[in-house]
Amino acid sequence: MPSALHYSPARAILFISVGTGFLAATDISMKYLASWYSLPAILWVRNLMLLAVIVALLRRTGQWADTRTSLQPLQLLRGIVMGAAPVMFYIALMYMPVAEATAIFLLMPVMVALFAVPLLKETADPRRLVAAVLGFAGVMAIIRPGSDAFTPYTLLALGAAILAGGYQILTRKLAGQQGALASLFYPWVIGTVLCTPFAFYRWTPPDTPAHWIMVFLIALSSLSGNICLVRAYDYGHAGLIAP
């Protein structure tokens, strides 16, 4: 059944903090595996594993029926942006340092904080606007348009941040309409389909048990991080959670 919204800033911050920890562990692990394999291919395998876990949990907990209510245009759009963002980010990550790519990706909370006002009808906060402007200035200082540090991969990381911001806006807009697992089902299906064409770029499947275990753990950390993100938006405003 869809969960009702209960505003609790403390719970929202707790969920997003824990979720961000899971997603950061995913990024670092993906960068590590990039030494041996194509990241889009690992992303595809991760998505397949994650989908299998989601389906198993939905059936085991009796929430499979909730997926019928989650198939709607906004969920489809959410799936498209969620599928495209990691493909762009991880391709950029193959050619950029983790710290630099992550710093560019920090434009995402700036966008969410700004667009939450017109798109989600959240209250404008002068402190939020000042923080957003400072955050944008910081990202521009890292990107340095026109300098030698500015590359096509910088644009990929920037595009991933923009799409990830759209994903979070849509997650907040759909918050409370269904359970966290059902809310993730169709976006992950669409995301898996979208990354399939990139999966065979430099395709080499994991060739050691340790690497297969790492891919499985990446899938679990991705699932945990996204569940925490959905739950965070059940409890708080986008302008609070994204930063």
N, C-alpha and C positions, 0 to 999 in steps of 0.2 A: 504494500500500500504506500502511496505517496506520503512522505513525512511532512508534517506541518512546520512552518517556519517559527523558530523561537529565537528572538534576538538575544545574543549573549556575547558581547565583545571578547570576554576572556576566553570562552570556548572557541570562538572564531580564530583568535590569535594563536591559541594552542594548536588547533588543527592545521592551520596554514604553516606554522613553524615546523611541526613534525613532518608534514607533507613535503615541505621544501627540503628538509634533510634527506628524505627518501629520494627525491628527484635529483638532488646534488650528487648523492651516491651513484645514481644511475648514470649521470653525465660523466663522472670520473671513470666509472667502470667501462663505459662505451669508449672513452678516449684511450683507455688501456688496451682494449681489444683491437683498436684501430691499428696497432702495431703489426697485427697479423692478418686482419680481415677487412673487408669493405664494410664501413659503418651502415650504409643503407641496407646491406644484406643482413647484418646483425639486427638492425631495427625491424626488419620484416620477420625474422625468426622470433624475436622478442614479442612482436605483436601477435603472432600465431599462438605462442605459448600463453600469453596473457588472455587472449580470447578464450582459450580452452579452460583456463582457470575461472574466468568470469562465468562462462556457461555452466561449469560444474557447480559453482557456488549458487548461481541463480536457481538451478534445479534442486540442489540440496536444501536450500532455505525456503523453497516454495515461492520464490519471487519471479519465476519465469513469466507468469501472466502479466507482471508489471511492464514487460518489454513492449506489450501491445500499445500501451499508452505513451511510450516514449518515442514512437515513430511519428514525427511531425516535421514540418519544414525547418523550424529552428534547430531541431536536433540534427537534421541532415546538414545544415550549414555549419553547425558546431563540429560535426564529424569531419567536414571538408577542411576547416581551418586547423583542427587538431591533427589531422593526417598530414597536412602540408608543412606545418610549423616544424615538427621534429626532423623531417627529411631535410629541410633547408638548414636547420641548425647543425645537425650532425655532419652534413657535407662540409659546412663551414668549419666545424670542429676538426675535421681531418687535416685542415691546412692552417689552422690558427691555434695559438696557445689557449688553454682552457680559461685562464684568467681574463684574457682579452675578449674572447667570445662571450663569456659570461657577463662581463662588464657591459658589452653592447646590448646583451639580452635584457639588462636592467632597464632599458627603455620601456619594457612592457608595463611595469607598475605605474610609470609616469602616464602612459596612455590610458590605462584603466582609470586612474584617478581623475583624469580630465574628462574622458568620455562617459564616465558614470553619471555625470550631471545631466547632459542632454538625453542620453539613451536609457538610463535607469531612473531618471527623475530624482536622483539623490541631491541633497542640499549642498550648495556651493559653499566651500570653506576657504577663506582667504589663505589660511596656513597651508591647505592642500595645494592651492594654486602656486604659492611661492615655492613649496617643496618640489612641485612638478617642473617649474621653470629651472630651478637649480639642478634637478636631476637631468633634465634635457641638456643643460649646458655641460654637465659632467660627461654625458655620453658623447656629445660633440667633441669634447676635448680628447676623448679616447679615439674616436673615429678619425678625427683630423682630416676632413674633406680637402682634397687637393694636395695632400702630402704623400710621401712614399708609403706611409702606413695604410693608406686607403686602397683596398683591393676589391675585386669582385666578391671575394668571400666575406668581406665586411658587409657588403650589401645583402648577402644571404643571411647573415646573422641578424642584420637589421630587419629584414623581411620576416624572419622567424619571430622576432620580438613583437612586430606589429600583429601578426596572425595569432600569436599566443595571447596578446591583449584582447583580441576579438573573442577568443575562446573563453577567457575568463568573464568577459562581459556577458556572453551568452549563457555561461554556467550560472551566473548570478540571476539572470533573467528567468531561467528555467528552474531555479532552486525551489525545492519543496514539492514539485509536481510528481516525482516518483523517487523510489529509493536510490541510494548511491550506485549500486551495482547496475540496476536497470538504466540509470542515467548514463552509464559508461558504455553500455552494450553497443548501440548503433554507432556512436562516434568511433569506437575502436574497430568495428566492422569496416566502416568507411575509410578510416585511417589505414587499415591493413590493405584494402584494395588500392588506395592511392599510392602506397609506397611499393607495391608489387613491381611496377616497371623498373624501379631503381634497384630492386633486390639483386638483380643479376649483373650489376656494375661491379666488375672485378670479383665475381662470385667465387667464394671459397668457403665451404661450410666449416664450422669448428672441427678440428681434427684431434683434440685431446679431451678426455673426460673433464678435466679441470675447467676448460673453456666452456663446455656445455653446461656445467654446473653454474658458472658465472653468468651465462646467458639466462638460465632459469632464475637466478637470483635477481638479475636485472629486471626480468618480467615481474617478479613479485614486488620489487621496490617501486617499479613504475605503477603497478596496480595500487599499492599502499599509498603512494604519493597522490595519485589522482582521486582515490576515495577520500583522503584527508582534505583535498582541495574542494571537492563537492560538498563535504560536510561543513567546511569552513564557511562556504557561501550560504549554507542553511542557517547559519547563526549570525552573520554580520554583513555589513555593507561592503560593496566592492572598493569604495574609497578608503576604507579601513584595512581591508585584507590585503589588497595587492601590494602596497608599500611594505 
